[in-house]
Amino acid sequence: MSETTETTTVAETTTTTTAATTSGVTVADMQEYLSVDEQDNLLATLISMAEVDVISKIDDSIDVSVYRSNALFNQAVRTLVDFTYTNRGGLSDSELAYPPAYLYFINSIKYRIKSEVDNATES
């Protein structure tokens, strides 16, 4: 598995974020992201649902592995899982169907992924 590591240093505080770039978002990733130790089945279901949702908004004819190798796709998945996990049971009271950041990620990757696939098939 390939990993991307990003280190940010601000006034003597260092934060390191490591994100998988080939396997997509995993239950372990979401447990760390949400700071929870359990909920394996729920998180697996939410990850799957979020991947399907993102892919359906872009192009479902593109293989999921192409999406999972894209950092913005993975962040969109994390954002939707976080939103759904945090608001489970209370979504009917929510004024937002999706978090604004999620829609931003979708718009940011929509044409980028299609362009990457088109360029790969032309080569």
Salt bridges, closest charged atoms under 4 A:
GLU51 OE1 - ARG68 NH2 2.77
ASP53 OD2 - LYS57 NZ 3.34
